[in-house]
Amino acid sequence: MIPGPFSYHRPQTLADAVKLLSTLGDEARPLAGGHSLVPMMKLRLAAPAHLVDLHGIDGLKGVRRDGNNIVIGAMITQHELLASGEITKSLPILHETALLIADPQVRYRGTIGGNVANGDPGNDMPALMLTLGASYRLEGPSGGRDIAASEFYQGAYFTALEPGEILSSISIPVPAAGHGYAYEKLKRKVGDYATAAAAVMLTMAGGKVATCAIGLTNLHETPLLAADAAKAVIGTSLDSATLKKAATAAEAIMSPAADARGPIEYRKHVGGIMVMRALQRAASRAG
Ligand SMILES: Cc1cc2nc3c(=O)[nH]c(=O)nc-3n(C[C@H](O)[C@H](O)[C@H](O)COP(=O)(O)OP(=O)(O)OC[C@H]3O[C@@H](n4cnc5c(N)ncnc54)[C@H](O)[C@@H]3O)c2cc1C
């Protein structure tokens, strides 16, 4: 299939992009890497009359430290994230997750901003952003605002983005030194979206879990934080009974779709296994 007709715009500033999107209204969509939007257009599942390409705008790239936060420009590609020394050093789970997205071709074009703004439950970055306590900077016709990733996702392809708003950057608190981390993703083949995936960030003290956050990908119409599962492991040494308890608590909040990746019960079951594996691997990496 080929996409329907559309007009192409390439603004040079964020203000111009916001103005264009506000003026053109519902018929216009921002274009980042195009690796979700263009396939949707080719399938005629999306038919925007105007594409506002964000590639001409300076200032939407880069990774920088801002106090105790790492700020990542929305137009950074997955490939650029993988090449960033700052990310490898301070946020190794982000490196690990980016490496599990699709294949090099997609990672060369796909951006972190497009991944988190898309609202597809199959995208890997949103659940990770919840796990990391990230917030998103949105620029719109009435100015800028920050929103927690945990408040951004409202349904499949339905986010807190208001008409005319562009996600310009992502801010992530630098994790504690010596933290353990893991992103476990089950997929049918290399380059596929997750059948089920789990992100874990934790710290250990005296052989026991001191803090823990667990995020779930493609196990609900939005990314999820498995708060009860995380609570279940605090103060434990992650013995097998605790791991099972955490998996059961996580499964209780999963409601995946039954699709080509498997029936609901199967996806919940493997979702629980991803949680247990991620907890174990994160603990083994904690200092
Ligand atoms: C074969 C294949 C396999 C894939 N596998 C995976 C996978 O395993 N895991 C995974 O996570 N993803 C996967 N993807 C999707 C890929 O990661 C996309 O690049 C990503 O979902 C969207 O990023 P993008 O930069 O391409 O955004 P685009 O496709 O350009 O945009 C996606 C949506 O977000 C909006 N948008 C983009 N940027 C902004 C912004 N800054 N502000 C506001 N709105 C914005 C667009 O208007 C559009 O609605 C795969 C894609 C392909 C083609």
The ligand as an ORCA input file, in Angstrom:
! r2SCAN-3c Opt
* xyz 0 1
  C       9.910     -3.443     11.674
  C       9.726     -2.601     12.891
  C       9.927     -3.180     14.149
  C       9.767     -2.397     15.297
  N       9.988     -2.979     16.516
  C       9.881     -2.223     17.645
  C      10.148     -2.768     18.931
  O      10.504     -3.931     19.079
  N      10.009     -1.959     19.983
  C       9.643     -0.645     19.896
  O       9.552      0.048     20.894
  N       9.382     -0.103     18.692
  C       9.496     -0.847     17.570
  N       9.243     -0.279     16.350
  C       8.778      1.122     16.298
  C       9.964      2.083     16.260
  O      10.691      2.032     17.473
  C       9.496      3.516     15.969
  O      10.627      4.216     15.534
  C       8.866      4.260     17.154
  O       7.723      3.601     17.635
  C       8.382      5.665     16.743
  O       9.450      6.551     16.677
  P       9.646      7.443     15.391
  O      10.729      8.397     15.690
  O       9.845      6.547     14.226
  O       8.246      8.217     15.331
  P       7.212      8.467     14.161
  O       6.850      7.184     13.504
  O       7.667      9.569     13.304
  O       5.985      8.990     15.038
  C       5.203      8.119     15.853
  C       4.032      8.920     16.457
  O       4.489      9.815     17.456
  C       4.231     11.183     17.058
  N       5.431     11.921     17.425
  C       6.699     11.628     17.027
  N       7.574     12.446     17.617
  C       6.847     13.281     18.383
  C       7.184     14.344     19.263
  N       8.468     14.709     19.481
  N       6.185     14.994     19.905
  C       4.890     14.628     19.717
  N       4.514     13.612     18.919
  C       5.483     12.955     18.265
  C       3.930     11.144     15.583
  O       3.062     12.184     15.175
  C       3.279      9.777     15.443
  O       1.932      9.846     15.835
  C       9.397     -1.028     15.188
  C       9.189     -0.461     13.927
  C       9.355     -1.222     12.786
  C       9.147     -0.578     11.448
*
